Amino acid sequence: MTDAVDPKAELLRLRGSIDNIDAALIFLLAERFRATQQVGQLKAEHAMPASDPGREEQQVARLRALAEEAHLDPEFAEKWFNFVVAEVIRHHTEAAEGR
């Protein structure tokens, strides 16, 4: 008896789904960075520090809890957040230096 599902067709379907999710993630990241650029401009205009360790600590805890709820490795979620925050701080520092 043969399988009812064609494995090649299923692979293509799954990859199509992954491609759509990747595209959505890129657009969500772009939207996130548009918001953080506005934060960076506000901080630069008011001589506020580029980094906010208290806020970052709260966000890590929140995202780790969300990751657990979503059945995603909390360590991965924290690594992702730290990577994004490093880029945001770089943008904020550049905005402050441009003022």
N, C-alpha and C positions, 0 to 999 in steps of 0.2 A: 504494500500500500504506500502511496506517495503522500507527502505532506500536502495539505490544502493550500499552504502559503508558499508562494515562490520566494525563496530566500533573497534572490537578487532584487526583486521588486520591493520586498520588505526593507532591504538595505537602502534602496533609493528613497523610499518613503521616509524612513528614519532620518536619513541625511538631509532630506528636504526640510524636515521639521527642525533639525539642528541649525541649518542655514537660516531659517526664519527667526529662530530664537537669537542667534548671533546678531542678525540685523537689528532686532528689537533692542538688544543690549547696547549696541553701538549708539542708537538714537537716544536711549535713556541716559547713557553716559554723556553724550553731547549736551543733553538738557541739564544734567547735573552740573556739568562744568560751566554752562551759561549762568546758572544760579550762583555757583561759587565764585565766578569772576565778578559778579555784582557785589558779593560779600567782600572780595579782595579790594575792589574800588572803594567801598565804604570804609574799610579798615584803613586804606591808604589815605583817604581824605581826612580821617580823624586820628591819624598817627597811632592806630591800634596795632598790636603785634600780629604778625602773620599767622602765628600758631596759637591755638587755644587748647593746652593740654587737658584741662578739665572737661571741655566739650568732647575732645577726642576720646577720653576715657569713658565718658557716658555713652558715646556712640558705639564703641567697641563692645561694651556690655549689652547694649540694645541689639546690635547686629548678631552677636553670638547667640543671644536668646532667640532671635528670629530664625537664625540658621538651624538651631536645634529643632524648633517648631516645624521648619520646612524639611527636616531630615537631610540637611546639608552639614558637612563637617564644619564646626565652629572655628577650628584652626584655619581652614581655608578662607572662611568669611573674614576673619581678622587679618589675614595676610592680604587679601584683596583690598580691604579698607585701608590698611597701612600704605599700600602701594598708591591708592588713589589720593590719600591725604598728603603723601609726599609730593605728588604732582600739584595738588592744590596749593600747598605751602610755597612751592616754587613760583607758581603764578602770583600768589599774594606778595611774595618778596619782590618779584619783578614789578608789580604794580606800585609798591611802596617806593622802589628806587626810581621809578618814572615820574614821581611827583616832586 
